[in-house]
Amino acid sequence: MAKDVSADNPLNEVGHSLTAAAPRRRLSYDERRAEFVSMAIEFFAQEGFESSTRGLARRLNVTQPLLYRYFPSKDDLIAEVYEAVYVQRWRDEWGRLLADRSRPVRDRMIEFYHAYTDAIFNDDWMRIFLFSGLKGVGIHGQYLGIVRERIIETMLTEMLHERGLAVAPLTEEEIEFGWTMHGGIFYYGVRMLIYKSSVLNNKTFVIESVVDSWLSQIDSIHARARARAEG
């Protein structure tokens, strides 16, 4: 005889279970704040930075005054988005990798760019970065400072050191050349994720081509830049 489950799972008169759903755990202040930041990242990536905190509060299904309890201003929230999307995704081991002179600089650069693009080639990173530049929010400017110091200047220094060439001070021509090379890899991601263009499905080829181009031209760039500086 089949077991009567009504005692285990009583039904109300319209056939719905009367068993109470498990109550949702109450989030701590820090957990709630982190949840808001995570949802704000998605919101800004989709809507851009011109959107109001009122619109964000609606997306979060909370009141605007409650949102301001966690973030006193929109700028405070944007600062947290920058911290989460850009600062926290930077890995300290990348700096150690690029500075490891026990390995050829080409190997270091290729390994770095594989790890770096794995971190930045996603919609929220790309869209927030580009929206920031278009609206003058400032996130892009802060991050470009990190790129120049930690990537471009570091790689130029390592390439010149490996060749026994004078490193300091780096010239603006050398740094601009570095931006050109780095930008080629970045734009590959823009075409793929933002423009939804058909791109070569071979990131390794793109990275190695850019790194080899950088290495093959750095000597002449260095020589011309130093000649102009001395002249």
N, CA and C of each residue as an Amber inpcrd file, in Angstrom:
protein
   693
   0.8440000  -1.1990000   0.0000000   0.0000000   0.0000000   0.0000000
   0.8810000   1.2510000   0.0000000   0.5660000   2.1890000  -0.8640000
   1.3970000   3.3820000  -0.9650000   1.3200000   4.1870000   0.3190000
   2.4320000   4.7660000   0.7030000   2.5040000   5.5750000   1.9140000
   1.7480000   6.8820000   1.7150000   0.9690000   7.2400000   2.7110000
   0.2640000   8.5260000   2.7050000   1.2580000   9.6030000   3.1190000
   1.6380000  10.4660000   2.1530000   2.6590000  11.4640000   2.4270000
   2.0830000  12.7290000   3.0210000   0.7580000  12.7790000   3.1900000
   0.1560000  14.0310000   3.6370000   0.6330000  14.4420000   5.0100000
   0.9550000  13.4500000   5.8360000   1.4210000  13.8010000   7.1720000
   2.8120000  14.3980000   7.1450000   3.6370000  13.9450000   6.1890000
   4.9940000  14.4620000   6.0620000   5.0250000  15.7930000   5.3310000
   4.0820000  15.9830000   4.4160000   4.0950000  17.1760000   3.5840000
   2.6690000  17.6970000   3.4530000   2.1270000  18.2750000   4.5120000
   0.7290000  18.6960000   4.4990000   0.4750000  19.7500000   3.4440000
  -0.7310000  19.6910000   2.8560000  -1.1120000  20.6290000   1.8040000
  -2.2050000  21.5410000   2.3200000  -2.1960000  22.7630000   1.8010000
  -3.3130000  23.6350000   2.1300000  -4.4740000  23.3210000   1.2090000
  -5.5300000  24.0760000   1.3320000  -6.7540000  23.7110000   0.6270000
  -6.6610000  23.9240000  -0.8700000  -5.6450000  24.6430000  -1.3490000
  -5.4810000  24.8120000  -2.7990000  -4.3600000  23.9320000  -3.3250000
  -3.8470000  23.0330000  -2.4990000  -2.8770000  22.0670000  -2.9800000
  -1.4440000  22.4700000  -2.8590000  -1.1090000  23.5880000  -2.1960000
   0.2690000  24.0290000  -2.0310000   0.8280000  23.4990000  -0.7290000
   2.1000000  23.1790000  -0.7370000   2.7330000  22.6530000   0.4650000
   2.7360000  23.6980000   1.5630000   2.4600000  23.2280000   2.7790000
   2.4890000  24.1200000   3.9200000   3.8510000  24.1500000   4.5860000
   4.7660000  23.3220000   4.0760000   6.0960000  23.2870000   4.6610000
   6.7840000  24.6200000   4.4200000   7.2200000  25.2680000   5.4540000
   7.8140000  26.5990000   5.3190000   9.1640000  26.5100000   4.6260000
   9.4220000  27.4480000   3.7170000  10.7300000  27.5070000   3.0690000
  11.7770000  27.9070000   4.1040000  12.9690000  27.3620000   3.9130000
  14.0530000  27.6990000   4.8370000  14.3270000  29.1930000   4.7610000
  14.3670000  29.8890000   5.8840000  14.6020000  31.3380000   5.8530000
  15.9910000  31.6590000   5.3110000  16.0770000  32.7300000   4.5510000
  17.3580000  33.1380000   3.9940000  18.2560000  33.6860000   5.1080000
  19.4990000  33.2780000   5.0920000  20.4330000  33.7320000   6.1160000
  20.6130000  35.2400000   6.0180000  20.5660000  35.8830000   7.1620000
  20.7370000  37.3330000   7.1890000  22.2050000  37.6680000   6.9280000
  22.4310000  38.5040000   5.9260000  23.7930000  38.8570000   5.5530000
  24.3580000  39.8950000   6.5130000  25.6390000  39.7820000   6.7670000
  26.3110000  40.8010000   7.5610000  26.4450000  42.0760000   6.7310000
  26.8390000  43.1570000   7.3840000  27.0250000  44.4310000   6.6760000
  28.0260000  44.2700000   5.5330000  29.1600000  43.6360000   5.8140000
  30.1970000  43.4790000   4.7890000  29.7250000  42.5740000   3.6530000
  28.9900000  41.5180000   3.9750000  28.4860000  40.6230000   2.9290000
  27.4650000  41.3340000   2.0550000  26.6090000  42.1030000   2.6790000
  25.6000000  42.8500000   1.9200000  26.2710000  43.8850000   1.0180000
  27.2700000  44.5340000   1.5440000  27.9960000  45.5430000   0.7790000
  28.6860000  44.8990000  -0.4320000  29.2920000  43.7450000  -0.2220000
  29.9520000  43.0310000  -1.3160000  28.9400000  42.5910000  -2.3670000
  27.7480000  42.2000000  -1.9220000  26.6910000  41.8170000  -2.8540000
  26.2760000  43.0110000  -3.7050000  26.1440000  44.1730000  -3.0840000
  25.7900000  45.3850000  -3.8220000  26.8620000  45.7260000  -4.8630000
  28.1400000  45.5910000  -4.4870000  29.2290000  45.8900000  -5.4200000
  29.1680000  44.9400000  -6.6070000  28.9550000  43.6560000  -6.3390000
  28.8840000  42.6700000  -7.4160000  27.7580000  42.9930000  -8.3900000
  26.6090000  43.3820000  -7.8760000  25.4810000  43.7200000  -8.7460000
  25.6950000  45.0490000  -9.4460000  26.4060000  45.9770000  -8.7870000
  26.7120000  47.2590000  -9.4200000  27.6520000  47.0690000 -10.6040000
  28.5880000  46.1260000 -10.4880000  29.4890000  45.8320000 -11.6090000
  28.6830000  45.4150000 -12.8290000  27.7440000  44.5200000 -12.6260000
  26.8890000  44.0730000 -13.7320000  26.0590000  45.2250000 -14.2810000
  25.5320000  46.0470000 -13.3910000  24.6830000  47.1710000 -13.7970000
  25.4680000  48.1780000 -14.6340000  26.6390000  48.6160000 -14.1410000
  27.4270000  49.6040000 -14.8700000  27.9560000  49.0360000 -16.1820000
  28.2780000  47.7520000 -16.2120000  28.7530000  47.1360000 -17.4500000
  27.6760000  47.1390000 -18.5210000  26.4100000  47.0610000 -18.0990000
  25.3050000  47.0380000 -19.0530000  24.7780000  48.4300000 -19.3860000
  24.7160000  49.2910000 -18.3700000  24.0360000  50.5830000 -18.5340000
  24.9790000  51.7670000 -18.6660000  26.2310000  51.6040000 -18.2660000
  27.1610000  52.7210000 -18.2990000  27.0660000  53.5630000 -17.0380000
  27.9540000  54.5420000 -16.9260000  28.0550000  55.3200000 -15.6960000
  27.1210000  56.5260000 -15.6580000  26.4250000  56.8000000 -16.7530000
  25.4760000  57.9040000 -16.7200000  24.1980000  57.5060000 -15.9720000
  24.0100000  56.2190000 -15.7430000  22.8190000  55.7500000 -15.0350000
  22.8380000  56.2400000 -13.5900000  21.6570000  56.5020000 -13.0560000
  21.5420000  57.0710000 -11.7090000  21.5860000  55.9830000 -10.6450000
  21.8640000  56.4040000  -9.4250000  21.8030000  55.4630000  -8.3080000
  20.3650000  55.0180000  -8.0660000  19.3960000  55.8240000  -8.4770000
  17.9990000  55.4150000  -8.3500000  17.7310000  54.1930000  -9.2260000
  18.2790000  54.2340000 -10.4580000  18.1320000  53.0790000 -11.3350000
  18.8470000  51.8560000 -10.7950000  20.0070000  52.0870000 -10.2060000
  20.7480000  50.9750000  -9.6100000  19.9720000  50.4000000  -8.4340000
  19.3880000  51.2540000  -7.6040000  18.6090000  50.7710000  -6.4650000
  17.4350000  49.9140000  -6.9390000  16.7890000  50.3330000  -8.0290000
  15.7040000  49.5190000  -8.5690000  16.2130000  48.1610000  -9.0190000
  17.3870000  48.1460000  -9.6630000  17.9650000  46.8720000 -10.0960000
  18.2860000  45.9760000  -8.8940000  18.7440000  46.5970000  -7.8110000
  19.0850000  45.8460000  -6.6040000  17.8530000  45.4830000  -5.7820000
  16.6920000  46.0700000  -6.1650000  15.4470000  45.8410000  -5.4350000
  15.5460000  46.3410000  -3.9960000  16.1830000  47.5020000  -3.8500000
  16.2670000  48.1540000  -2.5410000  15.9260000  49.6220000  -2.7350000
  15.7580000  50.3290000  -1.6410000  15.4900000  51.7590000  -1.7310000
  16.8050000  52.5190000  -1.9120000  16.7060000  53.6900000  -2.5040000
  17.8990000  54.5130000  -2.6810000  18.5160000  54.9200000  -1.3370000
  17.7070000  55.3000000  -0.3190000  18.3140000  55.6090000   0.9780000
  19.0920000  54.4360000   1.5750000  18.5960000  53.2080000   1.3660000
  19.3340000  52.0550000   1.8810000  20.6830000  51.9260000   1.1670000
  20.6920000  52.1490000  -0.1380000  21.9460000  52.0700000  -0.8860000
  22.9490000  53.0870000  -0.3480000  22.4560000  54.2820000  -0.0100000
  23.3510000  55.3210000   0.5040000  23.8720000  55.0100000   1.9090000
  23.2220000  54.1070000   2.6030000  23.7680000  53.6790000   3.8920000
  25.0760000  52.9150000   3.7050000  25.1930000  52.2500000   2.5720000
  26.4060000  51.4740000   2.2950000  27.4210000  52.2760000   1.4950000
  26.9390000  53.1580000   0.6400000  27.8170000  53.9700000  -0.2040000
  27.2880000  55.4050000  -0.1710000  27.9640000  56.3060000   0.5380000
  27.4480000  57.6770000   0.7140000  27.2340000  58.4340000  -0.5880000
  27.9350000  58.0440000  -1.6510000  27.7710000  58.7370000  -2.9300000
  28.0190000  57.7560000  -4.0640000  27.6230000  58.1670000  -5.2490000
  27.8640000  57.3500000  -6.4350000  29.3600000  57.1700000  -6.6650000
  30.1400000  58.2160000  -6.3880000  31.5930000  58.1130000  -6.5460000
  32.1860000  57.0600000  -5.6180000  31.6470000  56.9400000  -4.4120000
  32.1260000  55.9100000  -3.4920000  31.8540000  54.5190000  -4.0520000
  30.6960000  54.3410000  -4.6360000  30.3530000  53.0450000  -5.2280000
  31.2480000  52.7480000  -6.4240000  31.4940000  53.7560000  -7.2610000
  32.3640000  53.5670000  -8.4230000  33.7740000  53.1990000  -7.9770000
  34.2370000  53.8070000  -6.8820000  35.5580000  53.4720000  -6.3560000
  35.6210000  52.0110000  -5.9400000  34.5370000  51.4910000  -5.3680000
  34.5000000  50.0800000  -4.9840000  34.4670000  49.1770000  -6.2150000
  33.7620000  49.6090000  -7.2590000  33.7400000  48.8470000  -8.5070000
  35.1470000  48.7750000  -9.1020000  35.8460000  49.9050000  -9.0890000
  37.2250000  49.9250000  -9.5930000  38.1050000  48.9570000  -8.8020000
  37.9690000  48.9780000  -7.4910000  38.7640000  48.0960000  -6.6360000
  38.4990000  46.6250000  -6.9800000  37.2200000  46.2910000  -7.1560000
  36.8570000  44.9010000  -7.4050000  37.2430000  44.4350000  -8.8030000
  37.0290000  45.2780000  -9.7970000  37.2210000  44.8510000 -11.1890000
  38.6820000  44.9490000 -11.6230000  39.3990000  45.9640000 -11.1310000
  40.7500000  46.2080000 -11.6280000  41.8400000  45.8910000 -10.6160000
  41.7610000  46.4690000  -9.4450000  42.8330000  46.2790000  -8.4660000
  42.9000000  44.8380000  -7.9940000  41.7520000  44.2600000  -7.6360000
  41.7560000  42.9140000  -7.0760000  42.0590000  41.8400000  -8.1150000
  41.9190000  42.1510000  -9.3820000  42.2360000  41.1540000 -10.4040000
  43.7120000  41.1710000 -10.7960000  44.4230000  42.1820000 -10.3160000
  45.8710000  42.1950000 -10.5520000  46.5220000  41.1950000  -9.6040000
  47.4370000  40.4010000 -10.1210000  48.0990000  39.3770000  -9.3280000
  49.5520000  39.7680000  -9.0740000  49.9540000  39.7160000  -7.8130000
  51.3300000  40.0740000  -7.4630000  52.3490000  39.1880000  -8.1670000
  51.9610000  37.9410000  -8.4280000  52.9140000  37.0330000  -9.0870000
  53.2420000  37.4690000 -10.5080000  52.3930000  38.3040000 -11.1070000
  52.7140000  38.7910000 -12.4480000  53.9650000  39.6630000 -12.4140000
  54.0670000  40.5160000 -11.4200000  55.2480000  41.3610000 -11.2940000
  56.5010000  40.5330000 -11.0670000  56.3940000  39.5110000 -10.2360000
  57.5450000  38.6390000  -9.9820000  57.9280000  37.8800000 -11.2450000
  56.9380000  37.4630000 -12.0180000  57.2090000  36.7580000 -13.2720000
  57.9770000  37.6440000 -14.2410000  57.5140000  38.8690000 -14.4350000
  58.1570000  39.7580000 -15.4010000  59.5690000  40.1360000 -14.9750000
  59.8430000  40.1320000 -13.6940000  61.1640000  40.5350000 -13.1910000
  62.1130000  39.3500000 -12.9830000  61.6990000  38.1510000 -13.3360000
  62.5070000  36.9480000 -13.1020000  63.5790000  36.8110000 -14.1860000
  64.7670000  37.3240000 -13.9070000  65.8210000  37.3440000 -14.9240000
  66.5340000  36.0090000 -15.1100000  66.0580000  34.9820000 -14.4240000
  66.5860000  33.6410000 -14.6760000  65.9620000  33.0330000 -15.9210000
  64.9460000  33.6960000 -16.4810000  64.2460000  33.2020000 -17.6680000
  64.3630000  34.2060000 -18.8040000  64.3430000  33.7410000 -20.0610000
  64.3510000  34.6790000 -21.1970000  63.1490000  35.6120000 -21.1310000
  63.3630000  36.8500000 -21.5070000  62.2890000  37.8370000 -21.3960000
  61.1190000  37.4670000 -22.3020000  61.3720000  36.8610000 -23.4440000
  60.2690000  36.4510000 -24.3350000  59.3420000  35.4690000 -23.6360000
  59.9050000  34.4820000 -22.9630000  59.0820000  33.5020000 -22.2560000
  58.2480000  34.1730000 -21.1700000  58.8630000  35.1140000 -20.4580000
  58.1510000  35.8010000 -19.3900000  56.9780000  36.6150000 -19.9350000
  57.2320000  37.3350000 -21.0270000  56.1860000  38.1770000 -21.5990000
  55.0200000  37.3490000 -22.1170000  55.3070000  36.2570000 -22.7770000
  54.2390000  35.4160000 -23.3210000  53.4170000  34.8060000 -22.1870000
  54.0860000  34.2890000 -21.1660000  53.3530000  33.7090000 -20.0360000
  52.5090000  34.7770000 -19.3370000  53.0790000  35.9660000 -19.1750000
  52.3220000  37.0450000 -18.5390000  51.0680000  37.3840000 -19.3230000
  51.2020000  37.5730000 -20.6360000  50.0450000  38.0050000 -21.4100000
  48.9550000  36.9340000 -21.4640000  49.3220000  35.6720000 -21.3970000
  48.2920000  34.6390000 -21.3110000  47.5040000  34.7920000 -20.0140000
  48.2060000  34.9640000 -18.9010000  47.5270000  35.1140000 -17.6090000
  46.7330000  36.4180000 -17.5560000  47.3220000  37.4850000 -18.0670000
  46.6850000  38.8090000 -18.0080000  45.4040000  38.8450000 -18.8360000
  45.4440000  38.3140000 -20.0360000  44.2500000  38.3280000 -20.8840000
  43.1740000  37.3910000 -20.3420000  43.5780000  36.3270000 -19.6650000
  42.5730000  35.4830000 -19.0130000  41.7870000  36.2950000 -17.9800000
  42.4480000  37.2630000 -17.3540000  41.8050000  38.0790000 -16.3150000
  40.9580000  39.2090000 -16.8940000  41.3760000  39.8080000 -18.0090000
  40.6780000  41.0090000 -18.5040000  39.7550000  40.7450000 -19.6840000
  39.8990000  39.6360000 -20.3490000  39.0420000  39.3800000 -21.5040000
  37.6890000  38.8410000 -21.0330000  36.9070000  39.7000000 -20.4280000
  35.5210000  39.3800000 -20.0760000  34.7000000  40.6610000 -20.1930000
  33.3910000  40.4940000 -20.3190000  32.5250000  41.6250000 -20.6380000
  32.5720000  42.7400000 -19.6020000  32.4960000  42.3810000 -18.3080000
  32.4220000  43.4570000 -17.3260000  33.6930000  44.2890000 -17.3010000
  34.8640000  43.6540000 -17.4180000  36.1280000  44.3930000 -17.4100000
  36.1830000  45.3470000 -18.6040000  35.9220000  44.8200000 -19.7860000
  36.0370000  45.6210000 -21.0010000  35.0030000  46.7410000 -21.0500000
  33.7540000  46.4170000 -20.7750000  32.6890000  47.4070000 -20.9120000
  32.8280000  48.5170000 -19.8810000  33.1620000  48.1810000 -18.6440000
  33.3410000  49.2070000 -17.6230000  34.5180000  50.1030000 -17.9700000
  35.5990000  49.5190000 -18.4630000  36.7700000  50.3110000 -18.8410000
  36.4120000  51.3080000 -19.9490000  35.7100000  50.8520000 -20.9680000
  35.3730000  51.7220000 -22.0910000  34.3140000  52.7560000 -21.7140000
  33.2950000  52.3600000 -20.9480000  32.3040000  53.3230000 -20.4640000
  32.9830000  54.4100000 -19.6320000  33.9490000  54.0120000 -18.8180000
  34.6570000  54.9770000 -17.9710000  35.3610000  56.0240000 -18.8160000
  36.0140000  55.5930000 -19.8880000  36.6990000  56.5380000 -20.7520000
  35.7360000  57.4770000 -21.4610000  34.6030000  56.9500000 -21.9100000
  33.6350000  57.7720000 -22.6400000  32.9820000  58.8210000 -21.7410000
  32.7500000  58.4770000 -20.4860000  32.0450000  59.3750000 -19.5760000
  32.9710000  60.1460000 -18.6560000  34.2810000  59.9340000 -18.7910000
  35.2220000  60.6780000 -17.9700000  35.1340000  60.3680000 -16.4970000
  34.7980000  59.1250000 -16.1530000  34.6310000  58.7590000 -14.7570000
  35.9610000  58.7180000 -14.0230000  37.0170000  58.2970000 -14.7010000
  38.3370000  58.2890000 -14.0710000  38.9280000  56.9170000 -13.8590000
  38.0990000  55.8780000 -13.9330000  38.6100000  54.5280000 -13.7360000
  39.6920000  54.2020000 -14.7500000  39.4480000  54.5560000 -16.0090000
  40.4140000  54.2100000 -17.0560000  41.7520000  54.8940000 -16.8050000
  41.7180000  56.1560000 -16.3480000  42.9570000  56.8750000 -16.1020000
  43.7700000  56.2480000 -14.9850000  43.1020000  55.8560000 -13.9030000
  43.8090000  55.1950000 -12.8060000  44.4370000  53.8920000 -13.2780000
  43.6760000  53.1410000 -14.0550000  44.1950000  51.8370000 -14.4750000
  45.3240000  51.9760000 -15.4840000  45.2440000  52.9560000 -16.3600000
  46.3210000  53.1410000 -17.3300000  47.6440000  53.4560000 -16.6340000
  47.5640000  54.1160000 -15.4780000  48.7770000  54.3410000 -14.7030000
  49.3990000  53.0310000 -14.2430000  48.5540000  52.0820000 -13.8460000
  49.0410000  50.7590000 -13.4570000  49.6680000  50.0540000 -14.6540000
  49.0090000  50.1230000 -15.8020000  49.5330000  49.4610000 -17.0050000
  50.9030000  50.0140000 -17.3690000  51.0350000  51.3280000 -17.3470000
  52.3230000  51.9220000 -17.7080000  53.4250000  51.4860000 -16.7520000
  53.1640000  51.5880000 -15.4550000  54.2070000  51.3030000 -14.4690000
  54.5240000  49.8160000 -14.3750000  53.4870000  48.9830000 -14.2800000
  53.7060000  47.5770000 -13.9570000  53.9220000  46.6860000 -15.1750000
  53.4370000  47.1260000 -16.3410000  53.5750000  46.2900000 -17.5350000
  54.5630000  46.9070000 -18.5140000  54.2310000  48.0680000 -19.0430000
  55.0250000  48.6260000 -20.1380000  56.4350000  48.9980000 -19.6860000
  56.5560000  49.7690000 -18.6170000  57.8910000  50.1630000 -18.1640000
  58.6940000  48.9560000 -17.6940000  58.0340000  48.0170000 -17.0310000
  58.7340000  46.8230000 -16.5580000  59.2470000  45.9980000 -17.7230000
  58.4220000  45.7730000 -18.7440000  58.8590000  44.9500000 -19.8700000
  59.9410000  45.6500000 -20.6810000  59.8150000  46.9520000 -20.8650000
  60.8830000  47.6700000 -21.5620000  62.2050000  47.5560000 -20.8070000
  62.1420000  47.7180000 -19.5020000  63.3510000  47.6090000 -18.6840000
  63.9790000  46.2340000 -18.8250000  63.1500000  45.1960000 -18.8030000
  63.6710000  43.8270000 -18.8880000  64.2360000  43.5270000 -20.2760000
  63.5920000  44.0200000 -21.3140000  64.1100000  43.8020000 -22.6670000
  65.4570000  44.4910000 -22.8590000  65.5490000  45.7290000 -22.4270000
  66.7980000  46.4780000 -22.5920000  67.9130000  45.8680000 -21.7400000
  67.5760000  45.4430000 -20.5430000  68.5800000  44.8160000 -19.6720000
  69.1150000  43.5360000 -20.3020000  68.2450000  42.7380000 -20.8720000
  68.6750000  41.4770000 -21.4870000  69.6350000  41.7240000 -22.6430000
  69.4830000  42.8480000 -23.3200000  70.3540000  43.1810000 -24.4480000
  71.5950000  43.9650000 -24.0210000  71.7020000  44.2650000 -22.7580000
  72.8420000  45.0300000 -22.2830000  72.7930000  46.4900000 -22.6760000
  71.5920000  47.0120000 -22.9140000  71.4250000  48.4060000 -23.3170000
  71.0790000  49.2730000 -22.1110000  71.3270000  50.5700000 -22.2560000
  71.0210000  51.4970000 -21.1700000  69.5200000  51.5040000 -20.9160000
  69.1540000  51.4120000 -19.6550000  67.7440000  51.3230000 -19.3010000
  67.1780000  52.6730000 -18.8710000  67.8130000  53.2880000 -17.9030000
  67.2520000  54.5130000 -17.3270000  67.9300000  55.7470000 -17.9020000
  67.1830000  56.8100000 -18.1150000  65.7180000  56.8260000 -18.0150000
  65.0760000  56.3380000 -19.3030000  63.9260000  55.6800000 -19.2030000
  63.1930000  55.2920000 -20.4060000  62.7070000  56.5460000 -21.1210000
  62.7910000  56.5400000 -22.4320000  62.3360000  57.6920000 -23.2020000
  60.8420000  57.5770000 -23.4850000  60.2370000  58.7080000 -23.7860000
  58.8130000  58.7050000 -24.1130000  58.5550000  57.9470000 -25.4100000
  59.5300000  57.9620000 -26.3280000  59.3630000  57.1890000 -27.5620000
  59.3030000  55.6940000 -27.2680000  60.1590000  55.2280000 -26.3740000
  60.1420000  53.8120000 -26.0220000  58.8300000  53.4380000 -25.3360000
  58.3720000  54.3070000 -24.4570000  57.1230000  54.0290000 -23.7550000
  55.9370000  54.0470000 -24.7150000  55.9270000  54.9990000 -25.6440000
  54.8450000  55.0440000 -26.6240000  54.8380000  53.7960000 -27.4990000
  56.0230000  53.3390000 -27.8620000  56.1260000  52.0960000 -28.6220000
  55.5420000  50.9410000 -27.8010000  55.8100000  50.9210000 -26.4960000
  55.2510000  49.8960000 -25.6290000  53.7300000  49.9310000 -25.6000000
  53.1600000  51.1460000 -25.5500000  51.7080000  51.2660000 -25.5940000
  51.1480000  50.6790000 -26.8960000  51.8520000  50.9410000 -27.9960000
  51.3990000  50.4340000 -29.2900000  51.3480000  48.9160000 -29.2910000
  52.3840000  48.2920000 -28.7490000  52.4300000  46.8300000 -28.7070000
  51.3590000  46.2760000 -27.7570000  51.2910000  46.8230000 -26.5720000
  50.2990000  46.3680000 -25.5870000  48.8830000  46.5700000 -26.1210000
  48.6740000  47.6990000 -26.7910000  47.3480000  47.9940000 -27.3240000
  46.8900000  47.0060000 -28.3740000  47.8120000  46.4060000 -29.0910000
  47.4290000  45.4130000 -30.0900000  46.7510000  44.2200000 -29.4550000
  47.2640000  43.7750000 -28.3230000  46.6530000  42.6480000 -27.6110000
  45.3110000  43.0700000 -27.0140000  45.2690000  44.2460000 -26.4190000
  44.0230000  44.7440000 -25.8330000  42.9340000  44.8570000 -26.9020000
  43.2750000  45.3750000 -28.0660000  42.2720000  45.5830000 -29.1080000
  41.7440000  44.2680000 -29.6630000  42.5480000  43.2360000 -29.6140000
  42.0680000  41.9030000 -29.9860000  40.8750000  41.5350000 -29.0950000
  40.9890000  41.8140000 -27.7910000  39.8790000  41.5490000 -26.8780000
  38.6860000  42.4440000 -27.1370000  38.9170000  43.7100000 -27.4730000
  37.8170000  44.6360000 -27.7820000  37.0400000  44.1470000 -28.9900000
  37.7380000  43.7550000 -30.0230000  37.0630000  43.2630000 -31.2290000
  36.2260000  42.0260000 -30.9250000  36.7530000  41.1710000 -30.0770000
  36.0710000  39.9220000 -29.7690000  34.8640000  40.1430000 -28.8560000
  35.0350000  40.9510000 -27.7870000  34.0100000  41.0480000 -26.7530000
  33.0590000  42.2210000 -26.9210000  33.5500000  43.3420000 -27.4420000
  32.7170000  44.5390000 -27.5660000  32.0810000  44.6260000 -28.9520000
  32.8880000  44.4990000 -29.9790000  32.3600000  44.5850000 -31.3370000
  31.7470000  43.2830000 -31.8120000  32.0000000  42.1990000 -31.0890000
  31.5150000  40.8690000 -31.4720000  31.9560000  40.5190000 -32.8970000
  33.1660000  40.9500000 -33.2340000  33.6980000  40.6700000 -34.5580000
  34.2110000  39.2380000 -34.6290000  34.2990000  38.7540000 -35.8220000
  34.9170000  37.4470000 -36.0320000  36.4270000  37.6250000 -35.9460000
  37.0390000  37.0010000 -34.9560000  38.4790000  37.1190000 -34.7620000
  39.1130000  35.7370000 -34.8600000  40.3960000  35.7330000 -35.1220000
  41.1250000  34.4720000 -35.1560000  41.0410000  33.8150000 -33.7810000
  40.5570000  32.6010000 -33.7520000  40.4070000  31.8970000 -32.4820000
  41.7300000  31.2470000 -32.0810000  42.7210000  32.0990000 -31.8670000
  44.0570000  31.6010000 -31.5160000  44.7820000  32.7120000 -30.7660000
  44.4830000  32.8230000 -29.4850000  45.0750000  33.8920000 -28.6820000
  46.5900000  33.7400000 -28.6000000  47.0720000  32.5020000 -28.6080000
  48.5140000  32.2690000 -28.5360000  49.2300000  32.9170000 -29.7160000
  48.6560000  32.7830000 -30.9020000  49.2510000  33.4010000 -32.0940000
  49.3150000  34.9150000 -31.9300000  48.2380000  35.5170000 -31.4520000
  48.1960000  36.9780000 -31.2870000  49.2710000  37.4180000 -30.2970000
  49.3420000  36.7690000 -29.1520000  50.3050000  37.1570000 -28.1250000
  51.7290000  36.9850000 -28.6130000  52.0360000  35.8470000 -29.1840000
  53.4060000  35.6030000 -29.6410000  53.7940000  36.5470000 -30.7670000
  52.8600000  36.8700000 -31.6510000  53.1600000  37.7950000 -32.7480000
  53.4890000  39.1820000 -32.2120000  52.7030000  39.6490000 -31.2450000
  52.9530000  40.9700000 -30.6710000  54.2790000  40.9830000 -29.9220000
  54.5300000  39.9830000 -29.0990000  55.7790000  39.9370000 -28.3250000
  56.9760000  39.8720000 -29.2610000  56.9030000  39.0660000 -30.3010000
  58.0340000  38.9630000 -31.2390000  58.2510000  40.2700000 -31.9890000
  57.1590000  40.9530000 -32.3280000  57.2980000  42.2570000 -32.9880000
  57.9580000  43.2560000 -32.0510000  57.5610000  43.2410000 -30.8050000
  58.1310000  44.1330000 -29.8000000  59.6260000  43.8860000 -29.6690000
  59.9980000  42.6270000 -29.5370000  61.4040000  42.2780000 -29.3490000
  62.2480000  42.5810000 -30.5820000  61.6670000  42.4010000 -31.7640000
  62.4450000  42.6050000 -32.9860000  62.6970000  44.0790000 -33.2780000
  61.8540000  44.9660000 -32.7140000  61.9760000  46.3920000 -33.0270000
  62.5700000  47.2320000 -31.8980000  62.6870000  46.6530000 -30.7150000
  63.0980000  47.4630000 -29.5830000  64.4990000  48.0450000 -29.7480000
  65.4000000  47.3130000 -30.4030000  66.7590000  47.8310000 -30.5780000
  66.7680000  49.1080000 -31.4030000  66.0410000  49.0950000 -32.5270000
  66.0380000  50.2880000 -33.3790000  65.2740000  51.4300000 -32.7180000
  64.1910000  51.1180000 -32.0400000  63.4450000  52.1580000 -31.3160000
  64.3380000  52.7860000 -30.2520000  65.0600000  51.9570000 -29.5310000
  65.9530000  52.4350000 -28.4810000  67.0520000  53.3260000 -29.0680000
  67.6650000  52.8830000 -30.1460000  68.7620000  53.6410000 -30.7470000
  68.2940000  55.0150000 -31.2360000  67.1500000  55.0550000 -31.9260000
  66.6460000  56.3230000 -32.4300000  66.2260000  57.2520000 -31.2990000
  65.5760000  56.6810000 -30.2930000  65.1290000  57.5040000 -29.1630000
  66.3080000  58.1100000 -28.4100000  67.3460000  57.3140000 -28.1720000
  68.5060000  57.8220000 -27.4380000  69.2840000  58.8380000 -28.2590000
  69.3200000  58.6190000 -29.5830000  70.0200000  59.5900000 -30.4410000
  69.3190000  60.9410000 -30.3970000  67.9920000  60.9240000 -30.4360000
  67.2550000  62.1890000 -30.3610000  67.4220000  62.8350000 -28.9930000
  67.4130000  62.0060000 -27.9460000  67.5690000  62.5650000 -26.6000000
  68.9400000  63.2060000 -26.4260000  69.9740000  62.5690000 -26.9640000
  71.3210000  63.1210000 -26.8450000  71.5120000  64.3240000 -27.7320000
  70.8500000  64.3070000 -28.8940000  70.9780000  65.4170000 -29.8220000
  70.2830000  66.6600000 -29.3060000
